Amino acid sequence: MGHLDETAAELIDFRQSLHQCLNPWGDALFELCDAVLCSPHRVDSVPALSLEPEFRRSHGSLYKALERGEVNEEQLRRLLINYGPEGWPPVFALDASTWARRDAETSPERGFHYSASHHSGSKPIVPGWSFQWISQLNWAHDSWIAPMDARRIKPTENATDATISQVLRLVKALEESNGAGVSPLFVLDAGYDPIAIGDGLSKVNAQALVRISSKRVFHFDPAPPTGGRGRPPRHGARFALSDPETWTTPDAELDSLDPRYGGVNVRVWHGLHPQLMARGRWGKSSPLPIIRGSVILVDVEHLPKRSTAVKKTLWLWWSGPGEPDLDLCWRAYLRRFDIEHGFRFVKNTLGWTTPALRTPEQAQRWTWLVVAAYTQLRLARGLVEDMRLPWERRRSPSRLSPVRVRRGFPRLRAQIGTPAHPPKFHKPGPGRPKGTQKPPRTRYPVVKKAA
């Protein structure tokens, strides 16, 4: 037991600090998180978690804790950074996922958000709540990520502004924890505004890498004015991604080999900028700003597993201090898809979007509990036994997947204990008096944003 305490010291300290982030109803929230980790099955019913021995309270405490409890989000964010993985590169992926609430008419602040598994008519959208996660990535060939932040994007908010503020908050926290020497790289898929995000992060020591459409057109800086008449031009030669005739000699080029993609060729052009239009975000800007960055072209020899899918050209927009590290950029973007594995695990196994919660505040608290549960699984790597199924390969404890770490977590939890206090048993109350009726709950329409 003493040896286990030494090897599990980081996990024990994290659990104690996590318990301090939960108040009031902290004991119930903490034991609810433990029930998620120790349930022998995937979480498909939240009330059923009250039957787990780790949850020592009544089933009514589950939803009461989510309704009346509080999570110190700022303290928990710092905790996630302080217990971040050692040796992982400063690369972070951003992505949003939708918590579908299609028929929850009494739930406020629902909006129409993208969903690959739900459709409204012919559009891949569904009413619900959208949560945006920031997760640190690793180079190892596994599905592990390290969630650092989770923020609900309100339907009345500007998604780009919300993304910028979320990244700026994390950059500030990273500098306070690790110092200002390292420039973190934030990787985003298509669908985000790369120019606006680059402009929003221009005053901090951070890099942004965003996938862009092959139909975009950029410009070089114009030639110096010769003293002629008229206003000097603001945009130089065109650089159309779909027209190789407009491409100049790249400023840098990298050739590499990858076991999954074969030969990889990366080219970059610096000092490009788009021609902005006086509408939307830039409608009140006069004159329109010139926002420079680097355009990166990634060409691979083949797709993984010799797939029959059509190989698409990958274009990336980079912005940040100095010049981009090409080897870091192409590897970081391909590892961005690890966050999809994380979403699948927290949804299908930990039951992130399972509870039928009524308010978005309750959903935010449950989201933080799921983030804390996933972090504990990462800290428990190397501490649990491999309880593999008969058809699974034997693996060393340090190479276990999140699913297999969760199988062994109940035994580990029984050994390291819990900081939660035991319940104070008392006689049940009289309940609702007979004949009383509750008024009908308020109905909320789905918020529709103007295009």
C-alpha positions in Angstrom: 0.0 0.0 0.0 2.9 2.4 0.8 4.5 1.7 -2.6 1.2 2.4 -4.3 0.8 5.6 -2.5 4.1 6.8 -3.8 3.5 5.9 -7.4 -0.1 7.2 -7.2 0.8 10.4 -5.4 0.0 12.6 -8.5 -3.4 11.0 -8.9 -4.2 11.3 -5.2 -3.2 14.9 -5.1 -5.3 15.7 -8.1 -8.3 14.0 -6.5 -7.9 16.0 -3.4 -7.6 19.3 -5.3 -10.6 18.3 -7.5 -12.7 17.9 -4.3 -11.8 21.4 -3.3 -13.1 22.7 -6.6 -16.6 21.4 -5.9 -18.7 23.3 -3.4 -21.5 23.2 -2.4 -22.7 19.6 -2.8 -19.0 18.8 -3.4 -19.1 15.3 -1.9 -22.1 14.3 -4.1 -20.5 15.7 -7.2 -17.2 14.0 -6.4 -18.8 10.6 -5.8 -20.8 11.0 -9.0 -17.5 11.4 -10.9 -16.2 8.3 -9.2 -19.3 6.4 -10.1 -18.7 7.3 -13.8 -15.2 6.0 -13.5 -16.0 2.8 -11.6 -19.2 1.6 -13.3 -18.6 -1.8 -15.0 -20.6 -0.7 -18.0 -20.8 2.3 -20.3 -22.9 5.1 -18.7 -26.3 5.0 -20.3 -28.4 5.9 -17.3 -27.4 8.6 -14.8 -29.8 7.5 -12.0 -28.3 4.0 -12.3 -25.0 5.5 -11.1 -26.5 5.8 -7.6 -26.4 2.0 -7.4 -22.6 2.0 -7.7 -20.9 1.4 -4.3 -18.8 4.5 -4.9 -21.9 6.7 -4.7 -22.9 6.4 -1.1 -25.9 8.7 -1.3 -29.5 8.4 -2.5 -30.4 8.6 -6.2 -32.1 11.9 -5.6 -28.7 13.4 -4.8 -27.5 13.0 -8.4 -29.7 15.6 -10.0 -29.8 17.8 -6.9 -26.0 18.0 -7.0 -26.0 18.9 -10.6 -28.8 21.5 -10.0 -27.5 23.0 -6.7 -23.8 22.3 -6.7 -21.1 24.5 -8.0 -17.8 23.9 -9.9 -15.1 26.5 -9.5 -14.2 26.6 -13.1 -11.2 28.9 -12.9 -9.6 26.8 -10.2 -10.3 23.6 -12.1 -8.8 25.0 -15.3 -5.6 25.8 -13.4 -5.7 22.3 -11.9 -5.8 20.7 -15.3 -2.8 22.8 -16.5 -0.8 22.0 -13.4 -1.4 18.3 -13.8 -0.9 18.3 -17.6 1.1 15.5 -19.2 4.9 15.8 -19.1 6.8 15.5 -22.3 3.8 16.3 -24.6 4.4 19.0 -27.2 2.7 22.4 -26.6 0.1 21.6 -29.3 -3.6 22.0 -28.6 -6.6 21.1 -30.7 -9.9 23.0 -30.7 -13.2 21.5 -31.7 -16.9 21.8 -30.8 -19.3 19.0 -30.2 -23.1 19.2 -29.9 -25.2 18.0 -26.9 -28.4 17.2 -28.8 -31.6 18.3 -27.0 -34.1 17.9 -29.8 -37.4 17.7 -27.9 -36.3 19.5 -24.7 -38.8 22.4 -25.0 -38.3 23.4 -21.3 -34.5 23.7 -21.7 -33.4 27.3 -22.4 -30.6 28.6 -24.7 -30.8 25.7 -27.2 -29.6 26.6 -30.7 -29.2 24.8 -34.0 -25.7 23.3 -34.2 -23.8 21.0 -36.5 -24.2 17.3 -35.9 -23.0 14.5 -38.2 -25.4 12.0 -36.7 -28.6 14.1 -36.6 -30.4 16.0 -39.3 -33.1 18.6 -39.4 -34.7 18.2 -42.8 -31.8 18.0 -45.2 -29.3 19.9 -43.0 -26.9 18.2 -40.6 -28.0 20.3 -37.6 -29.8 19.5 -34.4 -31.2 21.7 -31.5 -29.0 21.5 -28.5 -26.0 22.9 -26.7 -22.6 23.3 -28.2 -19.5 22.8 -26.1 -16.0 23.7 -27.4 -13.1 21.7 -26.0 -9.4 22.5 -26.0 -7.2 19.4 -25.6 -3.5 18.9 -25.6 -2.2 16.4 -28.2 0.5 13.8 -28.1 2.8 12.3 -30.8 2.3 8.7 -29.5 0.2 6.4 -31.6 -2.7 6.1 -29.3 -6.1 7.8 -28.7 -5.1 9.8 -25.5 -5.7 13.5 -25.2 -5.4 15.9 -22.3 -8.5 18.2 -22.0 -7.6 21.6 -20.7 -10.9 23.6 -21.1 -14.5 23.1 -22.0 -16.7 26.1 -22.8 -20.3 26.3 -23.9 -20.9 28.4 -27.0 -24.2 30.2 -26.5 -26.4 30.5 -29.6 -26.5 34.3 -29.2 -22.6 34.5 -29.1 -20.3 35.1 -32.0 -18.5 31.8 -32.3 -15.3 33.4 -33.5 -15.1 35.8 -30.7 -15.9 33.0 -28.2 -13.1 30.9 -29.7 -10.6 33.8 -29.4 -11.5 34.6 -25.8 -11.2 30.9 -24.9 -7.8 30.6 -26.4 -6.5 33.8 -24.9 -7.6 32.6 -21.5 -5.7 29.4 -21.9 -2.6 31.2 -23.2 -2.6 33.4 -20.1 -3.0 30.5 -17.8 -0.2 28.6 -19.5 2.1 31.6 -19.2 1.3 31.9 -15.5 2.0 28.2 -14.9 4.9 27.4 -17.3 6.4 30.8 -18.1 6.2 32.8 -21.3 9.0 31.1 -23.2 7.1 28.5 -25.2 4.6 29.5 -28.0 1.7 27.1 -28.0 0.2 26.0 -31.3 -3.6 25.8 -31.6 -4.9 23.6 -34.4 -8.3 24.0 -35.8 -10.2 22.3 -38.6 -12.1 23.9 -41.5 -15.2 25.9 -40.3 -13.3 28.4 -38.2 -12.3 31.8 -39.5 -8.5 31.6 -39.8 -8.0 35.3 -40.5 -10.1 36.5 -37.6 -8.5 34.0 -35.2 -5.0 35.0 -36.3 -5.8 38.7 -35.9 -7.3 38.0 -32.4 -4.1 36.2 -31.3 -1.7 38.6 -32.8 -0.9 40.3 -29.5 0.0 37.2 -27.6 2.7 34.5 -27.9 0.6 31.9 -29.6 0.4 30.2 -33.0 -2.8 29.3 -34.9 -3.0 26.6 -37.6 -6.3 26.3 -39.5 -7.3 24.3 -42.5 -8.5 26.4 -45.4 -10.4 25.7 -48.6 -8.5 25.1 -51.8 -10.7 27.8 -53.4 -9.3 30.7 -51.4 -7.2 33.5 -53.0 -4.5 35.4 -51.2 -2.2 38.2 -52.2 1.5 39.2 -51.8 2.5 42.6 -50.7 2.5 45.1 -53.6 5.7 46.5 -55.0 7.1 49.6 -53.4 5.5 52.8 -54.9 7.5 54.5 -57.7 6.2 58.0 -57.0 3.5 57.9 -59.7 0.0 59.5 -59.4 -2.9 57.8 -57.6 -3.2 55.9 -54.5 -0.6 53.1 -54.2 -2.0 49.6 -54.4 -2.7 47.7 -51.2 -2.6 44.2 -52.7 0.1 42.6 -54.9 0.1 39.5 -57.1 -2.6 36.9 -56.7 -2.0 33.5 -55.1 -4.9 31.3 -55.9 -4.7 27.9 -54.2 -6.5 26.2 -57.0 -4.3 27.7 -59.7 -0.7 26.4 -59.6 0.2 29.0 -62.3 0.0 31.7 -59.6 2.3 29.9 -57.2 5.8 31.3 -56.8 8.8 29.4 -55.6 8.1 28.4 -52.0 10.0 30.2 -49.2 10.7 26.8 -47.5 10.2 23.1 -48.3 10.3 20.0 -46.3 10.4 16.3 -47.4 9.7 13.7 -44.8 8.7 10.0 -44.4 5.8 8.8 -42.3 4.8 5.1 -41.8 1.1 5.9 -42.4 1.3 8.4 -45.2 4.5 7.5 -47.0 6.4 10.4 -48.4 5.3 13.8 -47.2 6.1 17.1 -49.0 5.4 20.4 -47.2 5.8 23.8 -48.8 5.2 27.2 -47.4 4.7 30.8 -48.7 5.2 33.6 -46.2 3.8 37.1 -46.1 0.4 36.4 -47.8 -2.8 38.2 -46.9 -6.4 37.9 -48.0 -8.4 40.8 -49.6 -11.0 41.5 -46.9 -14.4 42.8 -47.6 -16.2 45.6 -45.7 -18.9 43.4 -44.2 -19.4 41.1 -41.3 -16.5 41.3 -38.8 -14.7 43.9 -40.9 -17.8 46.0 -41.8 -16.8 48.9 -39.5 -13.1 48.8 -40.2 -11.8 51.8 -42.1 -9.4 51.2 -43.7 -9.6 47.4 -43.9 -6.6 45.8 -42.1 -3.9 43.8 -43.8 -3.5 40.5 -41.9 -0.5 38.5 -43.0 0.3 34.9 -42.4 1.8 31.8 -44.1 0.1 29.4 -46.5 1.2 25.8 -46.1 0.7 23.0 -48.6 0.9 19.4 -47.4 1.0 16.6 -50.0 1.2 13.0 -48.9 2.1 9.9 -51.0 -1.0 7.9 -49.9 -3.7 7.8 -47.3 -3.5 5.4 -44.3 -4.3 1.7 -45.0 -4.2 2.3 -48.7 -7.7 3.7 -48.6 -9.7 4.0 -51.8 -10.8 7.5 -50.8 -9.8 10.4 -53.0 -6.6 12.0 -51.7 -7.3 15.7 -51.2 -4.8 18.6 -51.2 -4.3 19.9 -47.7 -4.0 23.7 -47.3 -3.3 25.3 -44.0 -3.1 28.9 -42.8 -0.5 29.7 -40.1 -0.2 32.8 -38.1 2.0 33.7 -35.1 5.3 35.1 -34.1 8.3 34.2 -36.3 8.0 31.6 -38.9 6.2 28.2 -38.8 8.0 24.9 -38.0 6.9 22.9 -41.0 7.6 19.5 -39.4 5.6 20.5 -36.3 2.7 21.9 -38.4 1.9 19.0 -40.6 2.3 16.5 -37.8 0.2 18.6 -35.4 -2.7 18.9 -37.9 -2.8 15.2 -38.5 -2.8 14.5 -34.8 -5.8 16.9 -34.4 -8.1 14.1 -35.2 -7.3 12.5 -31.8 -9.8 14.9 -30.3 -12.5 13.0 -32.3 -11.4 9.8 -30.5 -11.8 11.7 -27.2 -15.3 12.9 -28.0 -16.3 9.3 -29.0 -15.0 7.9 -25.7 -16.6 10.5 -23.4 -19.9 10.2 -25.2 -20.2 6.5 -25.7 -18.4 5.3 -22.5 -18.5 8.1 -19.9 -21.9 9.2 -20.9 -21.1 12.9 -21.5 -24.3 13.7 -23.4 -26.5 11.0 -21.7 -28.2 13.0 -18.9 -31.5 14.6 -19.7 -30.6 17.8 -17.9 -32.9 20.8 -18.1 -30.6 23.8 -17.9 -27.3 24.5 -19.6 -25.7 25.3 -16.3 -26.4 21.7 -15.2 -24.9 20.5 -18.5 -21.8 22.7 -17.8 -21.3 21.1 -14.4 -21.7 17.6 -15.8 -19.2 18.4 -18.6 -16.6 19.4 -16.0 -17.1 16.2 -14.1 -16.5 14.2 -17.3 -13.4 16.2 -18.0 -12.1 15.5 -14.5 -12.9 11.8 -14.9 -11.0 11.6 -18.2 -8.0 13.3 -16.6 -8.0 10.8 -13.7 -7.9 8.0 -16.2 -4.8 9.6 -17.9 -3.1 9.9 -14.5 -4.0 6.3 -13.7 -2.0 4.9 -16.7 0.6 2.6 -15.4 -1.2 2.1 -12.1 -3.9 -0.3 -13.0 -3.9 -3.9 -14.0 -4.6 -4.9 -17.6 -8.1 -6.6 -17.3 -8.2 -7.5 -21.0 -10.9 -9.5 -22.6 -10.0 -12.9 -24.0 -9.8 -11.6 -27.6 -7.7 -8.6 -26.8 -3.9 -8.4 -27.0 -1.8 -8.1 -23.9 -0.4 -4.6 -23.4 1.9 -3.0 -20.9 0.1 -0.8 -18.3 1.6 2.4 -19.9 0.1 1.5 -23.3 -3.5 0.8 -22.2 -6.3 2.7 -23.9 -8.8 4.8 -21.9 -11.4 2.0 -22.0 -8.9 -0.5 -20.5 -7.7 1.9 -17.9 -11.3 2.4 -16.8 -11.8 -1.3 -16.3 -9.0 -1.4 -13.7 -9.9 1.9 -12.0 -12.3 0.4 -9.4 -9.6 -1.6 -7.8 -7.2 1.3 -7.8 -9.9 3.6 -6.3 -10.5 1.1 -3.5 -6.8 1.3 -2.6 -6.3 5.1 -2.8 -9.5 6.0 -1.1 -11.6 9.1 -1.6 -11.5 12.6 -0.1 -15.3 12.8 -0.1 -17.0 12.7 3.3 -19.5 10.0 4.1 -23.1 11.0 4.0 -25.0 12.1 7.0 -28.0 9.7 7.2 -31.3 11.1 8.3 -34.9 10.2 8.1 -36.5 11.0 4.7 -38.7 14.0 4.5 -42.5 13.9 4.2 -42.4 14.6 0.5 -44.7 16.6 -1.5 -48.1 17.2 0.3 -51.0 15.4 -1.3 -53.1 17.5 -3.7 -50.3 20.0 -4.6 -49.7 20.7 -8.2 -46.8 22.4 -9.9 -47.4 25.0 -12.6 -46.3 24.0 -16.1 -42.7 24.8 -16.9 -41.8 27.6 -19.3 -41.3 26.6 -22.9 -38.3 28.0 -24.8 -38.0 28.1 -28.6 -34.8 27.1 -30.3 -32.7 30.2 -30.9 -32.1 30.8 -34.6 -29.2 32.9 -35.6 -29.3 35.1 -38.6 -27.0 34.0 -41.4 
